[in-house]
Amino acid sequence: SGGHYQRYQSHRSVKEDQSIALKILQTTIVMVDSRSLNLTQEVLGACLLVCLLLGAGQTYNDHASGGANTVGATIRERLTHSAAVGNTAAAKDGSHGSTGGTAGNNVKRAALATMNQLLSILFERAKDVMMTQVSTGLSYDESGTLLVAERALTDLCALVDKFSSSQSQSHPELKLTGPFAVAAKEGLLPSATTSLSLVDMMLKQICGDLFQVCFKAYSSDDGSSELKQYQNHGVQFATKIILQAFQLGQSLLGSQYCYHVTKFTLESSLKEVSKLSPSKIMDFCLFYYTTAMVTTMLTEYLSSPSESFYANFDANAAATRKGTNSNGNNVALMSRMALGMIKQLGSFVSEATEAYHKSTDFEDGYIFTQSERESFDIGKANSSNNRTQSTRPNPRGSSFDTLAISSVSNETLWRAFLSLEVLYNVVSMHLEQISWLDSIGESDKNKEILTASLIAETASEFATISASNRDHILHLLMAAHLNDQTMTSKSEAVDKSVGNGIEYDRETITSAIGDAQTSDSENSSAAAAVAAKVTDSLAIDSVEIPLCDAGATTWLAFKSVLILVRSLKELAISNETKGNIESGLLLSGLVNGLFTPSVSMLQHFIRRMLGSPVIVTNVLKSYEELAFASMTVDRQSTNERRQAILTSLCKLCLPSWGKRRPNSQLKESHIESLWTMLWIIHSNYEKISDEWDIILSTLDQLAIISISSPKLHASYLKKAATIAGCFDRLPTFTTCFTQTALSQFIASLVKLSEAVSFEPLTEQIGDVSRDNSEHMSGEINTDNSHVDKELSVGGKLISWTGGLAGRAFGGGPPQSSSINNSSSF
């Protein structure tokens, strides 16, 4: 009585205490899960209190109303005493598995799992009620389940915001009005990481259903459904839950941004902040769960195919939010929050970029050539498909340390990696929706910097700067080839299953391969495992932040740019189908914003890592996609982007572009570059203008180089022979040209004939040793005694010029040429 509880001496064993505790937890699950019981806030609150009493909560004395004489203190003391007795006994007999300690930890884990399950049941019930409300049109929830769920989320958000924010001193008092209020009176509350993990769990469980309800309610173009749908309690519930989750995500990212990126903290509150701010491991786990939650929210939010949804949803979210004022702060509320979170995530990547840039080992000019690759057991060419079988590098006679520590702090690198994971998932499928948000959420209508452009610049700069010295490049290649091997294994497993008669739908196959492409399993798994341990709150002091794989982080940034370019191509294909002005303008703006940072990164990677088949293949594929998107929106007279792509590609096609060296030897990257260039020409010949100048010049230089090379695998030799055959097919190919395209082609051919040098080839060969100052060592074979004229491409240009002359100047058979095979065009 009077808030005091009589303490009795218990004669039960530790095992009996554990058994009783587990049975109590099982009973709470049965109660909450029973459909015959009305799940009120009082019932749920009592069940959550049991979980917190049995170990799922932490004591906050400044919030306890009953002090040390509460029933909660009594139960906790009993469990703690049992665990201590067990640990002492184990220490005496030297055993590792202490009965009391294990029992206490088992009960604690069970209590956490039970609390998770109770809230899962609550939100599953709330989802059922919400869907019933929407389908029947009812405007009142008789069971009160939606209100209980909403208040439970409000309590969790308040707990996270209170005990995780560096600005906690601005909230001196914690007021809970939901089911956790009962536990707060006992001085018990879940930790910030536990609370955030519960919010993340809830969103993964019902976020898709919440947005489906909102998509259906707010996608009307005429806006007539806004007020009607707002009155529906199910729609209103979905809107409130999404709004709360967005506000929490924005608050957490903003707090992390202020603390880590801007380093801004009020001096007057430094002491109080130091008391409340989490440790490094807690900070890491909070950031992990924040990015996991933001990923769920943004990917679902950006899934609407209707642009009208975002404007309508903004209006209803602003009406739902309390304290709407007239100064315009709530205009485009959700759109602004979504864009703000994306930009804040980008700031964490930029933070790491700046750290790399300031490091003493930022740049050393290292280039990973084909010769360099052969000194490592990494990425050896596969004869069947030019893909690579990948292993960890095993350098022979090299000092490379596969466990080298990054020059950037581990915490900074983790924030960059986790942020890039979110951005990758966001841009992979939702590039168009992000552009819609830009047009809705930005107050400055004249602002030309798109959010997608900022993402491209952020990822491109990080990928480029973090892969600018030997150790960083080798770590990147380890991650790239390991990822490629995983993807190849997944593809082969699916092919084998299909060959054995197992049927998969297209979505399953795409998902299986896509998972291998997007997953950086070691980094992601390590982060998830540590976050789970800290959430259990069993041994926080003994948990350390794992080392973030710097190579996997750079690889993820590289892939983020690639997926942006791929999404751009998909939008270009969609635009050709739609053919309307609005989609064309949107695509044009995206191409303008993404082109420069994308090409900048692609050029850096292929020049510095031309010995890696995985890097070369990915870069050249991205060149194709970027060329397609650019040529879709560019007029023929606007050739800056076409010229940039084709000039860059042509210079990658030869060992020493611009220097006619017949004794040069083609390598794998040259063959792949030639293949890509010819494919782009074949697909866009009507859109090519002055770029024929450099294309024909490249073919002319290629014509004197030997196909056979000890540097090429058999599969690449086969490709090289196919490329040589393009010279024979070119006259026939020009018959497809329109008059304008053919005129431009002939004009470039005439320029080439006027500019080409006809000096004897032997004199040019003699100058090779003097001109051989390439930045890529080992690229040129200066052995002048071996020029294989039998297998050279020499003479091919001559063989088709007669056909071109007949085609261009009124017909007639190809003329024979008496010029030696070794001579130039």
WOBELNOR-V134603 format. One record per residue. N is the residue number from 1. RES is the residue in one letter. BURIAL is # if it has 9 or more other C-alpha atoms within 8 Angstrom, else .. Layout:
BEGIN
n | res | burial
N | RES | BURIAL
N | RES | BURIAL
END
This chain:
BEGIN
n | res | burial
1 | S | .
2 | G | .
3 | G | .
4 | H | .
5 | Y | #
6 | Q | .
7 | R | .
8 | Y | .
9 | Q | .
10 | S | .
11 | H | .
12 | R | .
13 | S | .
14 | V | #
15 | K | #
16 | E | .
17 | D | #
18 | Q | #
19 | S | .
20 | I | .
21 | A | #
22 | L | #
23 | K | .
24 | I | .
25 | L | #
26 | Q | #
27 | T | .
28 | T | #
29 | I | #
30 | V | .
31 | M | .
32 | V | #
33 | D | .
34 | S | .
35 | R | .
36 | S | .
37 | L | .
38 | N | .
39 | L | #
40 | T | #
41 | Q | #
42 | E | .
43 | V | #
44 | L | #
45 | G | #
46 | A | #
47 | C | #
48 | L | #
49 | L | #
50 | V | #
51 | C | #
52 | L | #
53 | L | #
54 | L | #
55 | G | #
56 | A | #
57 | G | #
58 | Q | #
59 | T | .
60 | Y | #
61 | N | .
62 | D | .
63 | H | #
64 | A | #
65 | S | .
66 | G | #
67 | G | #
68 | A | .
69 | N | #
70 | T | #
71 | V | .
72 | G | .
73 | A | #
74 | T | #
75 | I | #
76 | R | #
77 | E | .
78 | R | .
79 | L | #
80 | T | #
81 | H | .
82 | S | #
83 | A | #
84 | A | #
85 | V | #
86 | G | #
87 | N | #
88 | T | .
89 | A | #
90 | A | #
91 | A | #
92 | K | .
93 | D | .
94 | G | .
95 | S | .
96 | H | .
97 | G | .
98 | S | #
99 | T | #
100 | G | #
101 | G | #
102 | T | #
103 | A | #
104 | G | #
105 | N | #
106 | N | .
107 | V | #
108 | K | #
109 | R | #
110 | A | #
111 | A | #
112 | L | #
113 | A | .
114 | T | #
115 | M | #
116 | N | #
117 | Q | #
118 | L | #
119 | L | #
120 | S | #
121 | I | #
122 | L | #
123 | F | #
124 | E | #
125 | R | #
126 | A | #
127 | K | #
128 | D | .
129 | V | #
130 | M | #
131 | M | #
132 | T | #
133 | Q | #
134 | V | #
135 | S | .
136 | T | .
137 | G | .
138 | L | #
139 | S | #
140 | Y | .
141 | D | #
142 | E | .
143 | S | .
144 | G | .
145 | T | #
146 | L | #
147 | L | .
148 | V | #
149 | A | #
150 | E | #
151 | R | #
152 | A | #
153 | L | #
154 | T | #
155 | D | #
156 | L | #
157 | C | #
158 | A | #
159 | L | #
160 | V | #
161 | D | #
162 | K | #
163 | F | #
164 | S | #
165 | S | #
166 | S | #
167 | Q | .
168 | S | #
169 | Q | #
170 | S | .
171 | H | .
172 | P | .
173 | E | .
174 | L | #
175 | K | .
176 | L | #
177 | T | .
178 | G | #
179 | P | #
180 | F | #
181 | A | #
182 | V | #
183 | A | #
184 | A | #
185 | K | #
186 | E | #
187 | G | #
188 | L | #
189 | L | #
190 | P | #
191 | S | #
192 | A | #
193 | T | #
194 | T | #
195 | S | #
196 | L | #
197 | S | #
198 | L | #
199 | V | #
200 | D | #
201 | M | #
202 | M | #
203 | L | #
204 | K | #
205 | Q | #
206 | I | #
207 | C | #
208 | G | #
209 | D | .
210 | L | #
211 | F | #
212 | Q | .
213 | V | #
214 | C | #
215 | F | #
216 | K | .
217 | A | #
218 | Y | #
219 | S | #
220 | S | #
221 | D | .
222 | D | .
223 | G | .
224 | S | .
225 | S | #
226 | E | #
227 | L | .
228 | K | .
229 | Q | #
230 | Y | #
231 | Q | #
232 | N | #
233 | H | #
234 | G | #
235 | V | #
236 | Q | #
237 | F | #
238 | A | #
239 | T | #
240 | K | #
241 | I | #
242 | I | #
243 | L | #
244 | Q | #
245 | A | #
246 | F | #
247 | Q | #
248 | L | #
249 | G | #
250 | Q | #
251 | S | #
252 | L | #
253 | L | #
254 | G | #
255 | S | #
256 | Q | #
257 | Y | #
258 | C | #
259 | Y | #
260 | H | .
261 | V | #
262 | T | .
263 | K | .
264 | F | .
265 | T | .
266 | L | .
267 | E | .
268 | S | .
269 | S | #
270 | L | #
271 | K | .
272 | E | .
273 | V | #
274 | S | .
275 | K | .
276 | L | #
277 | S | #
278 | P | .
279 | S | .
280 | K | .
281 | I | #
282 | M | #
283 | D | #
284 | F | #
285 | C | #
286 | L | #
287 | F | #
288 | Y | #
289 | Y | #
290 | T | #
291 | T | #
292 | A | #
293 | M | #
294 | V | #
295 | T | #
296 | T | #
297 | M | #
298 | L | #
299 | T | #
300 | E | #
301 | Y | .
302 | L | #
303 | S | .
304 | S | #
305 | P | .
306 | S | .
307 | E | #
308 | S | #
309 | F | #
310 | Y | #
311 | A | #
312 | N | #
313 | F | #
314 | D | #
315 | A | #
316 | N | #
317 | A | #
318 | A | #
319 | A | .
320 | T | #
321 | R | #
322 | K | .
323 | G | .
324 | T | .
325 | N | .
326 | S | .
327 | N | .
328 | G | .
329 | N | .
330 | N | .
331 | V | .
332 | A | #
333 | L | #
334 | M | #
335 | S | #
336 | R | #
337 | M | #
338 | A | #
339 | L | #
340 | G | #
341 | M | #
342 | I | #
343 | K | #
344 | Q | #
345 | L | #
346 | G | #
347 | S | #
348 | F | #
349 | V | #
350 | S | #
351 | E | #
352 | A | #
353 | T | #
354 | E | .
355 | A | #
356 | Y | #
357 | H | #
358 | K | .
359 | S | #
360 | T | .
361 | D | .
362 | F | #
363 | E | .
364 | D | .
365 | G | .
366 | Y | .
367 | I | #
368 | F | #
369 | T | #
370 | Q | #
371 | S | .
372 | E | #
373 | R | #
374 | E | #
375 | S | .
376 | F | #
377 | D | #
378 | I | #
379 | G | #
380 | K | #
381 | A | #
382 | N | #
383 | S | .
384 | S | .
385 | N | .
386 | N | #
387 | R | #
388 | T | #
389 | Q | #
390 | S | #
391 | T | #
392 | R | .
393 | P | #
394 | N | .
395 | P | #
396 | R | .
397 | G | .
398 | S | .
399 | S | .
400 | F | .
401 | D | .
402 | T | .
403 | L | .
404 | A | .
405 | I | .
406 | S | .
407 | S | .
408 | V | #
409 | S | .
410 | N | #
411 | E | .
412 | T | #
413 | L | #
414 | W | #
415 | R | #
416 | A | #
417 | F | #
418 | L | #
419 | S | #
420 | L | #
421 | E | #
422 | V | #
423 | L | #
424 | Y | #
425 | N | #
426 | V | #
427 | V | #
428 | S | #
429 | M | .
430 | H | #
431 | L | #
432 | E | .
433 | Q | #
434 | I | #
435 | S | #
436 | W | #
437 | L | #
438 | D | #
439 | S | .
440 | I | #
441 | G | #
442 | E | #
443 | S | .
444 | D | .
445 | K | .
446 | N | .
447 | K | .
448 | E | .
449 | I | .
450 | L | #
451 | T | #
452 | A | #
453 | S | #
454 | L | #
455 | I | #
456 | A | #
457 | E | #
458 | T | #
459 | A | #
460 | S | #
461 | E | #
462 | F | #
463 | A | #
464 | T | #
465 | I | #
466 | S | #
467 | A | #
468 | S | #
469 | N | #
470 | R | #
471 | D | .
472 | H | #
473 | I | #
474 | L | #
475 | H | #
476 | L | #
477 | L | #
478 | M | #
479 | A | #
480 | A | #
481 | H | #
482 | L | #
483 | N | #
484 | D | #
485 | Q | #
486 | T | #
487 | M | #
488 | T | .
489 | S | .
490 | K | #
491 | S | #
492 | E | .
493 | A | .
494 | V | #
495 | D | .
496 | K | .
497 | S | #
498 | V | #
499 | G | .
500 | N | .
501 | G | .
502 | I | .
503 | E | .
504 | Y | .
505 | D | .
506 | R | .
507 | E | .
508 | T | .
509 | I | #
510 | T | .
511 | S | .
512 | A | #
513 | I | #
514 | G | .
515 | D | .
516 | A | #
517 | Q | #
518 | T | .
519 | S | .
520 | D | #
521 | S | .
522 | E | .
523 | N | #
524 | S | #
525 | S | .
526 | A | #
527 | A | #
528 | A | #
529 | A | .
530 | V | #
531 | A | #
532 | A | .
533 | K | #
534 | V | #
535 | T | #
536 | D | #
537 | S | .
538 | L | .
539 | A | .
540 | I | #
541 | D | .
542 | S | .
543 | V | #
544 | E | .
545 | I | .
546 | P | .
547 | L | .
548 | C | #
549 | D | .
550 | A | #
551 | G | #
552 | A | #
553 | T | #
554 | T | #
555 | W | #
556 | L | #
557 | A | #
558 | F | #
559 | K | #
560 | S | #
561 | V | #
562 | L | #
563 | I | #
564 | L | #
565 | V | #
566 | R | #
567 | S | #
568 | L | #
569 | K | #
570 | E | .
571 | L | #
572 | A | #
573 | I | .
574 | S | .
575 | N | #
576 | E | .
577 | T | .
578 | K | .
579 | G | .
580 | N | .
581 | I | .
582 | E | .
583 | S | #
584 | G | #
585 | L | .
586 | L | #
587 | L | #
588 | S | #
589 | G | .
590 | L | #
591 | V | #
592 | N | .
593 | G | #
594 | L | #
595 | F | #
596 | T | .
597 | P | #
598 | S | #
599 | V | #
600 | S | #
601 | M | #
602 | L | #
603 | Q | #
604 | H | #
605 | F | #
606 | I | #
607 | R | .
608 | R | #
609 | M | #
610 | L | #
611 | G | #
612 | S | #
613 | P | #
614 | V | #
615 | I | #
616 | V | #
617 | T | #
618 | N | #
619 | V | #
620 | L | #
621 | K | #
622 | S | #
623 | Y | #
624 | E | #
625 | E | #
626 | L | #
627 | A | #
628 | F | #
629 | A | #
630 | S | #
631 | M | #
632 | T | .
633 | V | #
634 | D | .
635 | R | .
636 | Q | .
637 | S | .
638 | T | .
639 | N | #
640 | E | .
641 | R | #
642 | R | #
643 | Q | #
644 | A | .
645 | I | #
646 | L | #
647 | T | #
648 | S | #
649 | L | #
650 | C | #
651 | K | #
652 | L | #
653 | C | #
654 | L | #
655 | P | #
656 | S | #
657 | W | #
658 | G | .
659 | K | .
660 | R | #
661 | R | #
662 | P | #
663 | N | #
664 | S | #
665 | Q | #
666 | L | #
667 | K | #
668 | E | #
669 | S | #
670 | H | #
671 | I | #
672 | E | #
673 | S | #
674 | L | #
675 | W | #
676 | T | #
677 | M | #
678 | L | .
679 | W | .
680 | I | #
681 | I | #
682 | H | .
683 | S | .
684 | N | #
685 | Y | #
686 | E | .
687 | K | #
688 | I | #
689 | S | #
690 | D | .
691 | E | #
692 | W | #
693 | D | #
694 | I | #
695 | I | #
696 | L | #
697 | S | #
698 | T | #
699 | L | #
700 | D | #
701 | Q | #
702 | L | #
703 | A | #
704 | I | #
705 | I | #
706 | S | #
707 | I | #
708 | S | #
709 | S | #
710 | P | .
711 | K | .
712 | L | #
713 | H | #
714 | A | .
715 | S | #
716 | Y | #
717 | L | #
718 | K | .
719 | K | #
720 | A | #
721 | A | #
722 | T | .
723 | I | #
724 | A | #
725 | G | .
726 | C | .
727 | F | #
728 | D | #
729 | R | .
730 | L | #
731 | P | #
732 | T | .
733 | F | .
734 | T | #
735 | T | .
736 | C | .
737 | F | #
738 | T | .
739 | Q | .
740 | T | .
741 | A | #
742 | L | #
743 | S | .
744 | Q | #
745 | F | #
746 | I | #
747 | A | .
748 | S | #
749 | L | #
750 | V | .
751 | K | #
752 | L | #
753 | S | .
754 | E | .
755 | A | .
756 | V | .
757 | S | .
758 | F | .
759 | E | .
760 | P | .
761 | L | .
762 | T | .
763 | E | .
764 | Q | #
765 | I | #
766 | G | .
767 | D | .
768 | V | #
769 | S | .
770 | R | .
771 | D | .
772 | N | .
773 | S | .
774 | E | .
775 | H | .
776 | M | .
777 | S | .
778 | G | .
779 | E | #
780 | I | #
781 | N | .
782 | T | .
783 | D | .
784 | N | .
785 | S | .
786 | H | .
787 | V | .
788 | D | .
789 | K | #
790 | E | .
791 | L | .
792 | S | #
793 | V | #
794 | G | #
795 | G | #
796 | K | #
797 | L | #
798 | I | #
799 | S | #
800 | W | #
801 | T | #
802 | G | #
803 | G | #
804 | L | #
805 | A | #
806 | G | #
807 | R | #
808 | A | #
809 | F | .
810 | G | .
811 | G | .
812 | G | .
813 | P | .
814 | P | #
815 | Q | .
816 | S | .
817 | S | .
818 | S | .
819 | I | .
820 | N | .
821 | N | .
822 | S | #
823 | S | #
824 | S | #
825 | F | #
END
